[in-house]
Structures are given as C-alpha cells and as structure tokens.
Amino acid sequence: MLVFHTDAHQVAVWAFVCAAETERQGTDHLDLAGLPQRSSNSDSTNTLPTTAENRKKSKGIKKLFGKLRRSQSTTFNLDDNLPEGEFKRGGVRATAGPRLGWSRDLQRVNNEVDAPFARWSKDQVCGWLQEQGLGLYANLARVWISSGQTLLQASQQDLEKELGIKHPLHRKKLQLALQALGSEEDDNKGKLDYNWVTRWLDDIGLPQYKTQFDEGRVDGRMLHYMTVDDLLSLKVGSVLHHLSIKRAIQVLRLNNYDPNCLRRRPSDENNISPAEISQWTNHRVMEWLRSVDLAEYAPNLRGSGVHGGLMVLEPRFNVETMALLLNIPPNKTLLRRHLATHFSLLIGSEAQQLKQECLENPDYTLLTATTKVKPRKLSFGNFGNLRKKKQEENEEYVCPMDVEMPKGRSFQKGFELQIYEDDLDRLEQMEDSEGTVRQIGAFSEGIQNLTSMLKDDEFFKETSDSPNPSVTDEESNA
C-alpha cells in the first residue's frame, strides 16, 4: 500500500513538472517589468514552487499577464481594437477634446443669455424667478411653463391659477419685471432688490414695516410704481408714514436710484445745501439733533419716519410736527424756539417759505403720527365703464410721476452736470495737437503786436493831441 502511494505521488509530480515546463516555454517571450529571461538550460527543478499557495499565486499571475502586452507609453492596453473615436492616451482627443468641449458649453451659455426672453428655456425662466425672489413658485412653473413666451402671454388670472400667485404684490412685481425685460432704457431702479429695500426702511426710519415689505418682495421698481392701495395692503396706515415714503421715493428719483445716495454719517458739511440734507437718513437727523444740544430728545425719532427728504421736501412737515414727534412739551417755549431756529437754518429759505405758505392755507391741519389714511371709495355710478378704464387712471401713486420737484439751485446738480458734460463733448471735438497749440500761441502774439503798433502809431498820437473837443471826447469815451 505504501509503494502504491509512492508511485502515485511520483506520477503526479512528474505530470506537474511537464506542465510547468510547457508553460515556461510558452511565456519565455514575455518581458514582464523588465526582468531578464530565464536561460533554457537552467534546472527545471528551480522553477518549482515549494508550497501549494505559491503554486496558485504563480499560476494566477501568469494567467493575468498572459493577456497583456507592453505599450510604448508604459501602460497596459486591455483591448487593441478600440473604435477610432474613443478616448486613447496620447491621441488628439486626449488634450484638445476637453478644451473644445468647454468652449462649446461656454458659447452655448452665452447664446442662451443673449436670446430673447420669449426663447428662454424652462430652467432659465425658473432660475430668473429665483433671482427675482419668487422662487417659491418655481415648482409650479416647471409644470406649466414651456418657455419664456408662456410668461409673457400670461394674464393676471393665469398667474394666479397656474402658478398659484395669490399675493397681489407678487403678481405686480412679476409683471413689472417682465415689462422691464422688453424695455431698452437703463433700469437703475431694477437693480435695487427687495433685500436692499428692507435696509432702506431702516434708513428712512420705518423699520417696523420690514416684515411686510419682505413678504411682499418689494424692490426698487415696485417703489417707483407704489400706490396708496399697495401701502395700505402692507399695513402702512399713517399719513405721516405715507408722506415719509413718498418723499424718500422722490429722493431716490432725484438721485437716479443710486443705492448709495443716502448719507448715514456726519462728514465735512460746511455750507451744506438743502439737496444734501434731503439725503440724510433717520440716524443722521438724530446726529444733527445731538449737535444742536437736543440729544435728550433725539431717540424719540426712532421709528418716526423722519429723514432729510421729509424735512426739506414736504411742505406739511414743519417745526411744530418736529417738536411733537420729539415729545418736547408745549410749555418749554425756549426749547421749541431753539429748535425752530436751527430747523429753519438747516432746511433753507426756499423750503421754509413753502412750509409757511402751507401754514397759511385755510385747510391746513397739523400733521401728527396718529392721523390715518382714509381708503379711497369707488364710485359705482358708472360701474359698467370701470373695466374699460386703464389701470393707470384708477391708481393713485404714493409719489406721483409728475410730483413737483424742488426749484432750488442745489437740486439742479443733474442739469448742471449735463451742461458741463456737453461742454466737455464740444471741447473733445477740438483737435488737441501741437499745431493747434502753436496756432493759438501765434494768434495771441499777433494780438500783442497789433496793440503795441496802435500805441506807437503817429495818427493815434496826432488825434490824441488834437484841440478838437469832439475828437477828444470821442477818444476819451473810447
């Protein structure tokens, strides 16, 4: 039994050696990892693994590398029959392809931006809604909108039904933004988003309305077209606060909706003009009160809506209203007189004259913080014709488009600047060259020579010495 086992073992070893020798001869041509080839006369027993684990590992490695061949770039090509258009290391598409693809994507984006709004895709329109602060309607917009043309043709009912826009100010905001897209004018007021408007409420002294304005997504464009009904829907019911917002909007118009036109801190203000005072914020007015020894009453202006534009531009706002808002008791006559003196010096003679004329009006009533705006009553006498009227005829803007602008010279900076720019344009048309400079110098020299010649002229001397009184009088007059 032992002999039989030994013979069987020898037969198995002999078969394995033959198989290993055959495999070695079949793979001698491979130069794996730069190793030298084994010599043909080496002892075959040296290639035998010593354990079964080594035999499996050697066989697995040979099986793997038997399917590979070396490439010129020291990488292994698993498949030599790649299609011509596929990525291949060292090929043309290895470097140029990605750059060309990025260029194509960039050009595609530029073309989409330059395209008219009517041709904008669904994703572009939804992104635009996000920028306008109306992203809460983006999900419904993806279902209903096919392109920008869908929004351009939408009516008030469509916006409410298809997009679920129930808030009237949101519908107004969307329609004003769509109108601005079709306008070629510079829309500076459209650059003031609703976040800027909430900060603007702090500046004009009305921070208590920030939540309502934020929910209504009120931006600069909506301020320009703000109506009395819009303000009432935003819970602004005080007449004083309506006038405060009116004059604050007027200041923005006077400064072409410059987001940085308001003055929040004291600066070099020697000989300051009423136009500059109209740019004062509520905080700056309180700083002025401290500078005129009224620091005790300055904090009372917080939340009052008092700013420079209201003080200068509103005829109904006078020193009596100011004293009332500051809570200066009527019996402190010296303190009120002190306030009146500095108030008149601050706003200027023109604004003071307008306030005095308003005081002399028989219908004048003192402006207080408690006076409420009365909602306008619609007349139903011609109810059948109401729908035929234009919307603009039924709207009463908080700051009318034809509001009377101040006539003082300090408010004419825009016109003076325009005249100055026109003069610069004319000067730029002149040729600024050395020849022009030489011509001007020669012309000036000629004038000087002519003057000296006239002085030395004999005829001039004779006429000056002439006894004729008429000639003498004429020369003296000359």
C-alpha positions as semicolon CSV with decimal commas, in nm:
position;residue;x (nm);y (nm);z (nm)
1;M;0,000;0,000;0,000
2;L;0,290;0,227;0,078
3;V;0,458;0,152;-0,259
4;F;0,141;0,226;-0,445
5;H;0,112;0,559;-0,273
6;T;0,474;0,648;-0,354
7;D;0,434;0,557;-0,721
8;A;0,119;0,766;-0,746
9;H;0,294;1,059;-0,587
10;Q;0,586;1,035;-0,829
11;V;0,350;1,020;-1,124
12;A;0,170;1,336;-1,003
13;V;0,496;1,522;-0,953
14;W;0,622;1,418;-1,297
15;A;0,299;1,542;-1,462
16;F;0,316;1,875;-1,283
17;V;0,680;1,926;-1,385
18;C;0,591;1,863;-1,750
19;A;0,306;2,113;-1,733
20;A;0,525;2,377;-1,571
21;E;0,795;2,328;-1,835
22;T;0,539;2,369;-2,112
23;E;0,406;2,689;-1,955
24;R;0,759;2,825;-1,915
25;Q;0,839;2,769;-2,280
26;G;0,514;2,941;-2,382
27;T;0,582;3,254;-2,177
28;D;0,956;3,296;-2,218
29;H;0,899;3,565;-2,483
30;L;0,733;3,799;-2,228
31;D;0,949;4,067;-2,074
32;L;0,746;4,149;-1,768
33;A;0,855;4,455;-1,568
34;G;1,192;4,448;-1,743
35;L;1,311;4,124;-1,578
36;P;1,575;3,916;-1,762
37;Q;1,459;3,597;-1,930
38;R;1,547;3,264;-1,781
39;S;1,808;3,057;-1,961
40;S;1,693;2,746;-2,141
41;N;1,950;2,523;-1,973
42;S;1,854;2,619;-1,619
43;D;1,745;2,344;-1,389
44;S;1,373;2,293;-1,417
45;T;1,351;2,197;-1,053
46;N;1,448;2,554;-0,957
47;T;1,120;2,680;-1,102
48;L;0,907;2,454;-0,887
49;P;0,710;2,631;-0,612
50;T;0,773;2,498;-0,267
51;T;0,414;2,526;-0,144
52;A;0,065;2,491;-0,282
53;E;-0,007;2,860;-0,207
54;N;0,290;2,973;-0,415
55;R;0,176;2,745;-0,697
56;K;-0,168;2,913;-0,704
57;K;-0,017;3,265;-0,689
58;S;0,229;3,192;-0,971
59;K;-0,042;3,044;-1,186
60;G;-0,274;3,344;-1,123
61;I;-0,005;3,599;-1,211
62;K;0,083;3,417;-1,532
63;K;-0,283;3,394;-1,624
64;L;-0,324;3,769;-1,577
65;F;-0,013;3,885;-1,756
66;G;-0,062;3,637;-2,033
67;K;-0,344;3,862;-2,163
68;L;-0,137;4,182;-2,152
69;R;0,131;4,328;-2,371
70;R;0,364;4,622;-2,315
71;S;0,280;4,954;-2,482
72;Q;0,511;5,239;-2,575
73;S;0,364;5,464;-2,303
74;T;0,429;5,202;-2,028
75;T;0,057;5,139;-1,988
76;F;-0,135;4,823;-2,043
77;N;-0,381;4,813;-2,333
78;L;-0,658;4,574;-2,246
79;D;-0,808;4,594;-2,591
80;D;-0,622;4,674;-2,912
81;N;-0,938;4,707;-3,115
82;L;-1,078;5,031;-2,967
83;P;-1,301;5,233;-3,201
84;E;-1,125;5,523;-3,365
85;G;-1,342;5,786;-3,198
86;E;-1,291;5,659;-2,841
87;F;-1,054;5,816;-2,591
88;K;-0,696;5,698;-2,633
89;R;-0,396;5,811;-2,431
90;G;-0,162;6,013;-2,649
91;G;-0,431;6,072;-2,909
92;V;-0,566;6,404;-3,033
93;R;-0,876;6,398;-2,813
94;A;-0,663;6,342;-2,501
95;T;-0,589;6,716;-2,477
96;A;-0,792;6,911;-2,731
97;G;-1,121;6,737;-2,664
98;P;-1,194;6,867;-2,315
99;R;-1,096;7,225;-2,404
100;L;-1,308;7,222;-2,717
101;G;-1,599;7,081;-2,521
102;W;-1,569;7,356;-2,258
103;S;-1,559;7,621;-2,531
104;R;-1,872;7,482;-2,686
105;D;-2,051;7,487;-2,349
106;L;-1,944;7,846;-2,285
107;Q;-2,066;7,960;-2,624
108;R;-2,395;7,780;-2,566
109;V;-2,443;7,963;-2,234
110;N;-2,366;8,299;-2,397
111;N;-2,615;8,232;-2,672
112;E;-2,881;8,144;-2,414
113;V;-2,820;8,466;-2,221
114;D;-2,834;8,680;-2,536
115;A;-3,151;8,511;-2,656
116;P;-3,483;8,697;-2,616
117;F;-3,680;8,612;-2,306
118;A;-3,951;8,451;-2,519
119;R;-3,699;8,181;-2,622
120;W;-3,567;8,111;-2,274
121;S;-3,593;7,752;-2,163
122;K;-3,795;7,628;-1,869
123;D;-3,486;7,603;-1,648
124;Q;-3,373;7,955;-1,739
125;V;-3,713;8,102;-1,655
126;C;-3,720;7,921;-1,320
127;G;-3,371;8,048;-1,242
128;W;-3,483;8,401;-1,328
129;L;-3,779;8,365;-1,090
130;Q;-3,532;8,268;-0,817
131;E;-3,331;8,585;-0,883
132;Q;-3,646;8,796;-0,853
133;G;-3,718;8,647;-0,511
134;L;-4,013;8,446;-0,643
135;G;-3,852;8,104;-0,613
136;L;-4,146;7,968;-0,416
137;Y;-4,336;7,947;-0,746
138;A;-4,057;7,764;-0,932
139;N;-4,202;7,414;-0,885
140;L;-4,537;7,505;-1,038
141;A;-4,355;7,699;-1,309
142;R;-4,168;7,385;-1,417
143;V;-4,501;7,212;-1,471
144;W;-4,679;7,493;-1,655
145;I;-4,410;7,693;-1,835
146;S;-4,272;7,565;-2,163
147;S;-4,063;7,876;-2,245
148;G;-4,037;8,243;-2,163
149;Q;-4,319;8,313;-2,406
150;T;-4,560;8,145;-2,164
151;L;-4,495;8,411;-1,901
152;L;-4,504;8,698;-2,149
153;Q;-4,853;8,599;-2,262
154;A;-4,987;8,521;-1,913
155;S;-5,269;8,726;-1,766
156;Q;-5,341;8,803;-1,401
157;Q;-5,578;8,508;-1,390
158;D;-5,316;8,276;-1,543
159;L;-5,056;8,377;-1,285
160;E;-5,299;8,314;-1,003
161;K;-5,439;7,987;-1,140
162;E;-5,136;7,819;-1,298
163;L;-4,855;7,948;-1,075
164;G;-5,058;7,989;-0,758
165;I;-4,955;8,355;-0,711
166;K;-5,220;8,474;-0,467
167;H;-5,026;8,774;-0,333
168;P;-5,122;9,079;-0,546
169;L;-4,782;9,243;-0,493
170;H;-4,607;8,930;-0,621
171;R;-4,814;8,944;-0,939
172;K;-4,736;9,314;-0,976
173;K;-4,367;9,251;-0,918
174;L;-4,358;8,980;-1,184
175;Q;-4,541;9,192;-1,442
176;L;-4,318;9,495;-1,381
177;A;-4,008;9,276;-1,418
178;L;-4,140;9,133;-1,747
179;Q;-4,210;9,484;-1,876
180;A;-3,855;9,589;-1,786
181;L;-3,715;9,299;-1,991
182;G;-3,873;9,445;-2,303
183;S;-3,751;9,799;-2,230
184;E;-3,426;9,936;-2,372
185;E;-3,388;10,205;-2,105
186;D;-3,136;10,178;-1,823
187;D;-3,334;10,037;-1,533
188;N;-3,138;10,150;-1,228
189;K;-3,439;10,102;-1,003
190;G;-3,450;9,737;-1,110
191;K;-3,104;9,687;-0,958
192;L;-3,241;9,752;-0,609
193;D;-3,370;9,415;-0,489
194;Y;-3,609;9,350;-0,203
195;N;-3,322;9,297;0,043
196;W;-3,198;9,648;-0,033
197;V;-3,548;9,788;0,026
198;T;-3,563;9,636;0,375
199;R;-3,236;9,812;0,460
200;W;-3,376;10,130;0,305
201;L;-3,667;10,116;0,551
202;D;-3,410;10,134;0,832
203;D;-3,256;10,441;0,669
204;I;-3,583;10,634;0,642
205;G;-3,685;10,547;0,998
206;L;-3,959;10,291;0,932
207;P;-3,808;9,955;1,035
208;Q;-4,142;9,837;1,174
209;Y;-4,262;9,758;0,820
210;K;-3,966;9,542;0,717
211;T;-4,152;9,213;0,759
212;Q;-4,444;9,319;0,539
213;F;-4,217;9,461;0,269
214;D;-4,003;9,148;0,274
215;E;-4,306;8,921;0,239
216;G;-4,431;9,136;-0,049
217;R;-4,086;9,115;-0,215
218;V;-4,096;9,492;-0,268
219;D;-3,797;9,606;-0,477
220;G;-3,686;9,938;-0,624
221;R;-3,905;9,901;-0,930
222;M;-4,211;9,845;-0,713
223;L;-4,124;10,152;-0,504
224;H;-4,132;10,362;-0,819
225;Y;-4,483;10,238;-0,903
226;M;-4,607;10,205;-0,544
227;T;-4,971;10,305;-0,500
228;V;-5,165;10,413;-0,193
229;D;-5,356;10,085;-0,203
230;D;-5,027;9,894;-0,212
231;L;-4,911;10,071;0,102
232;L;-5,240;10,004;0,276
233;S;-5,205;9,635;0,190
234;L;-4,861;9,648;0,356
235;K;-5,026;9,773;0,679
236;V;-4,894;10,128;0,638
237;G;-5,190;10,339;0,751
238;S;-5,033;10,655;0,897
239;V;-5,049;10,973;0,688
240;L;-4,709;11,074;0,821
241;H;-4,558;10,743;0,715
242;H;-4,716;10,771;0,370
243;L;-4,556;11,114;0,329
244;S;-4,226;10,978;0,459
245;I;-4,221;10,704;0,195
246;K;-4,338;10,950;-0,072
247;R;-4,050;11,190;-0,011
248;A;-3,800;10,905;0,028
249;I;-3,900;10,777;-0,318
250;Q;-3,864;11,131;-0,453
251;V;-3,509;11,147;-0,317
252;L;-3,431;10,821;-0,498
253;R;-3,566;10,968;-0,823
254;L;-3,362;11,285;-0,779
255;N;-3,050;11,068;-0,743
256;N;-3,137;10,829;-1,029
257;Y;-3,193;10,542;-0,785
258;D;-2,831;10,539;-0,675
259;P;-2,817;10,274;-0,399
260;N;-2,554;10,473;-0,210
261;C;-2,712;10,818;-0,231
262;L;-2,823;10,837;0,134
263;R;-2,593;10,985;0,397
264;R;-2,576;10,788;0,718
265;R;-2,282;10,950;0,896
266;P;-2,162;11,309;0,951
267;S;-1,895;11,429;0,709
268;D;-1,735;11,757;0,603
269;E;-2,058;11,956;0,581
270;N;-1,952;12,320;0,570
271;N;-2,210;12,523;0,377
272;I;-2,420;12,212;0,324
273;S;-2,705;12,254;0,074
274;P;-3,072;12,152;0,110
275;A;-3,019;11,892;-0,162
276;E;-2,756;11,722;0,051
277;I;-2,974;11,747;0,362
278;S;-3,254;11,569;0,174
279;Q;-3,021;11,267;0,155
280;W;-2,992;11,239;0,533
281;T;-3,112;10,917;0,691
282;N;-3,311;10,896;1,012
283;H;-2,992;10,822;1,204
284;R;-2,819;11,125;1,051
285;V;-3,108;11,351;1,159
286;M;-3,067;11,224;1,515
287;E;-2,695;11,306;1,495
288;W;-2,789;11,660;1,392
289;L;-3,020;11,692;1,694
290;R;-2,731;11,593;1,919
291;S;-2,511;11,856;1,755
292;V;-2,765;12,133;1,836
293;D;-2,791;12,034;2,203
294;L;-3,110;11,829;2,171
295;A;-2,954;11,490;2,242
296;E;-3,211;11,422;2,513
297;Y;-3,492;11,412;2,257
298;A;-3,309;11,253;1,964
299;P;-3,402;10,888;2,045
300;N;-3,770;10,979;2,011
301;L;-3,728;10,989;1,632
302;R;-3,667;10,614;1,607
303;G;-3,948;10,459;1,406
304;S;-4,098;10,801;1,330
305;G;-4,020;10,807;0,958
306;V;-3,837;11,140;0,983
307;H;-3,547;11,174;0,739
308;G;-3,386;11,455;0,544
309;G;-3,613;11,422;0,243
310;L;-3,925;11,460;0,457
311;M;-3,783;11,765;0,635
312;V;-3,683;11,950;0,318
313;L;-3,933;11,839;0,053
314;E;-4,262;11,803;0,242
315;P;-4,444;12,138;0,298
316;R;-4,675;11,989;0,562
317;F;-4,383;11,880;0,778
318;N;-4,285;12,183;0,988
319;V;-4,118;12,257;1,318
320;E;-4,444;12,206;1,509
321;T;-4,467;11,848;1,384
322;M;-4,099;11,800;1,463
323;A;-4,145;11,920;1,821
324;L;-4,449;11,697;1,859
325;L;-4,257;11,388;1,743
326;L;-3,966;11,476;1,973
327;N;-4,209;11,498;2,268
328;I;-4,097;11,849;2,360
329;P;-4,368;11,982;2,594
330;P;-4,556;12,291;2,471
331;N;-4,468;12,482;2,789
332;K;-4,095;12,466;2,705
333;T;-4,115;12,764;2,474
334;L;-3,744;12,844;2,481
335;L;-3,657;12,489;2,381
336;R;-3,909;12,496;2,097
337;R;-3,779;12,832;1,981
338;H;-3,427;12,691;1,985
339;L;-3,542;12,400;1,768
340;A;-3,726;12,635;1,528
341;T;-3,416;12,850;1,478
342;H;-3,188;12,559;1,391
343;F;-3,457;12,386;1,184
344;S;-3,507;12,696;0,965
345;L;-3,134;12,743;0,917
346;L;-3,097;12,380;0,820
347;I;-3,367;12,343;0,553
348;G;-3,306;12,679;0,384
349;S;-3,522;12,977;0,295
350;E;-3,699;12,820;-0,002
351;A;-3,825;12,517;0,191
352;Q;-3,920;12,740;0,483
353;Q;-4,124;12,963;0,254
354;L;-4,319;12,664;0,119
355;K;-4,395;12,549;0,473
356;Q;-4,514;12,896;0,565
357;E;-4,748;12,905;0,265
358;C;-4,888;12,567;0,368
359;L;-4,949;12,701;0,721
360;E;-5,149;12,992;0,581
361;N;-5,376;12,760;0,385
362;P;-5,728;12,758;0,537
363;D;-5,748;12,379;0,501
364;Y;-5,423;12,321;0,689
365;T;-5,426;12,065;0,971
366;L;-5,131;11,978;1,190
367;L;-4,952;11,665;1,073
368;T;-4,939;11,408;1,353
369;A;-4,829;11,046;1,384
370;T;-5,182;10,931;1,464
371;T;-5,359;11,067;1,154
372;K;-5,475;10,774;0,940
373;V;-5,514;10,743;0,564
374;K;-5,872;10,706;0,453
375;P;-5,912;10,436;0,186
376;R;-6,046;10,571;-0,139
377;K;-6,411;10,497;-0,204
378;L;-6,500;10,372;-0,551
379;S;-6,795;10,533;-0,722
380;F;-7,039;10,280;-0,864
381;G;-7,234;10,532;-1,072
382;N;-7,055;10,429;-1,390
383;F;-6,983;10,071;-1,289
384;G;-7,026;9,947;-1,645
385;N;-6,740;10,163;-1,765
386;L;-6,494;10,074;-1,488
387;R;-6,347;9,781;-1,678
388;K;-6,291;9,996;-1,984
389;K;-6,072;10,243;-1,798
390;K;-5,700;10,197;-1,799
391;Q;-5,540;10,069;-1,485
392;E;-5,322;10,379;-1,457
393;E;-5,629;10,603;-1,434
394;N;-5,753;10,416;-1,126
395;E;-5,416;10,409;-0,950
396;E;-5,300;10,679;-0,712
397;Y;-4,925;10,662;-0,679
398;V;-4,769;10,732;-0,342
399;C;-4,514;10,951;-0,520
400;P;-4,687;11,074;-0,840
401;M;-4,487;11,066;-1,161
402;D;-4,548;11,440;-1,203
403;V;-4,466;11,533;-0,843
404;E;-4,339;11,889;-0,815
405;M;-3,964;11,890;-0,794
406;P;-3,773;12,148;-0,586
407;K;-3,658;12,455;-0,778
408;G;-3,352;12,541;-0,571
409;R;-3,015;12,555;-0,740
410;S;-2,876;12,288;-0,510
411;F;-3,126;12,041;-0,659
412;Q;-3,017;12,121;-1,015
413;K;-2,691;11,929;-0,989
414;G;-2,807;11,688;-1,251
415;F;-2,879;11,965;-1,501
416;E;-2,553;12,147;-1,425
417;L;-2,366;11,822;-1,466
418;Q;-2,535;11,764;-1,800
419;I;-2,438;12,113;-1,922
420;Y;-2,082;12,055;-1,804
421;E;-2,068;11,724;-1,989
422;D;-2,199;11,891;-2,306
423;D;-1,921;12,148;-2,282
424;L;-1,668;11,870;-2,241
425;D;-1,804;11,699;-2,551
426;R;-1,754;12,017;-2,752
427;L;-1,401;12,055;-2,623
428;E;-1,320;11,695;-2,710
429;Q;-1,419;11,765;-3,068
430;M;-1,134;12,016;-3,096
431;E;-0,807;11,872;-3,218
432;D;-0,565;11,859;-2,930
433;S;-0,234;11,870;-3,120
434;E;0,090;12,067;-3,122
435;G;-0,019;12,251;-3,435
436;T;-0,333;12,378;-3,263
437;V;-0,131;12,495;-2,964
438;R;0,117;12,676;-3,192
439;Q;-0,169;12,843;-3,379
440;I;-0,319;12,970;-3,053
441;G;0,021;13,099;-2,944
442;A;0,079;13,275;-3,276
443;F;-0,266;13,431;-3,261
444;S;-0,201;13,562;-2,911
445;E;0,136;13,703;-3,017
446;G;-0,028;13,877;-3,313
447;I;-0,278;14,047;-3,084
448;Q;0,004;14,176;-2,866
449;N;0,196;14,311;-3,167
450;L;-0,113;14,484;-3,301
451;T;-0,173;14,651;-2,965
452;S;0,184;14,784;-2,950
453;M;0,161;14,910;-3,308
454;L;-0,154;15,107;-3,226
455;K;0,017;15,268;-2,932
456;D;0,314;15,376;-3,145
457;D;0,109;15,490;-3,441
458;E;0,161;15,856;-3,530
459;F;-0,201;15,901;-3,623
460;F;-0,302;15,788;-3,279
461;K;-0,067;16,047;-3,126
462;E;-0,190;16,327;-3,350
463;T;-0,557;16,259;-3,272
464;S;-0,483;16,242;-2,901
465;D;-0,308;16,588;-2,919
466;S;-0,580;16,744;-3,136
467;P;-0,755;17,053;-2,984
468;N;-1,087;16,949;-3,138
469;P;-1,309;16,884;-2,834
470;S;-1,537;16,647;-3,017
471;V;-1,246;16,429;-3,117
472;T;-1,107;16,444;-2,769
473;D;-1,439;16,344;-2,621
474;E;-1,475;16,056;-2,863
475;E;-1,126;15,932;-2,788
476;S;-1,179;15,961;-2,416
477;N;-1,506;15,776;-2,447
478;A;-1,331;15,511;-2,648
